């Protein structure tokens, strides 16, 4: 059965947020997107333990708490550490990639230049996670 | 009572006499002559030798210290007085270790002296403080000193002040550290800049896509064409940023060199690269295994082969990859029958941003990366080319 996912998107770029929303509506997918413009906002959202997202899409380059710092906070939390977190970034820096997988991510996707490529990547990503069994806490 | 007579032939005789008295009557002298030439010259040359070594010790530019088994100073030479700042009478009878040593120097001296007591000669560096309280570095060579019975009674140490040398060494270490840090920072910086430059390109691309999508059927051909132009411009810009980042990455990280099988690397590469059907790529000789960075070597071949592919204008294209075994290096060649490069550009093409053909897919960085990679593997790169006939790139890689 294909699940309806609750997705927390942590992204500071307005157009990137528009891209994800538009992609989901074009693909006619029935997922719910919660937006957070930075790490602090995301942590606030994650405080509501009865309304946690199924997956998190995380940008690395953000002001205040950057993606890797946010990831570290997440992985230290007894509950939040179980939420699959997928990095969505421009950085193909090997150092970042290594650091993310070391801390624990469920995927690392590089934002492509072409919008068509972006749609195709997001489609596959969401298709994969909607057939996965997820821990319900 | 003996006296010496020097003969005209150089001999030295020792003369002795005994008065002869018989019945209280003096009868005369009994003279005895002994040839002592040999003895005399021997003691003279001994004296000479002693003088010679004494003057060497006094005048040499190395500090000399004689100590007994308790590390108490028995003798120092003039040079040691100079380098230590102390005069001989200030030092004699004192323990060397206690006068000069700093940090764990006392320990070092004790250890090294133990070795000498066992009869070993040694040489070590020591950080010390001179009379003025300045920190100096000495290189000390020591050897045990024996008495006539063959017992170790102390040691003799030669001291060379190597402070200048040492400070150069420290300076070099510091510089290297600084260089490494600034290299890392530059690398980080390149990544951040590339990220910040790429993000707006991606946004523009998405916005253009949406304009097209939302106005489907409403846009005329020229507008659609212009949108396509925007997209190719964005692609080229993105490629340029990627290339510049790659260029700055080559040589920045020092991954360890491993054995790379170029035969399998190039064959694998050929299955990944886009090669039009009219172009045949041939590898004439089995390619060797070289020591190097695999990703960089792959980029090297990829850039050169795709360059060759890009500039073939003939109906039947040919690219030949070959290798020749030189003594310390391998010499590779990649030959194509493409458009060729005019002689006057041969030096220029390896410089960054000197693309000769400003086309969609050349940013002018590729060959400068190639040169950087070749240099990183202690090799050279050059070319032979004739316009309209073809180009051969040659490069060497260290074995």
Interface residues (C-beta under 8 A of the other chain):
Chain A: X13 X15 X16 X18 X19 X22 X61 X90 X91 X93 X111 X112 X113 X114 X115 X116 X118
Chain B: X191 X192 X194 X195 X196 X198 X199 X201 X202 X203 X205 X206 X207 X209 X210 X231 X234 X235 X238
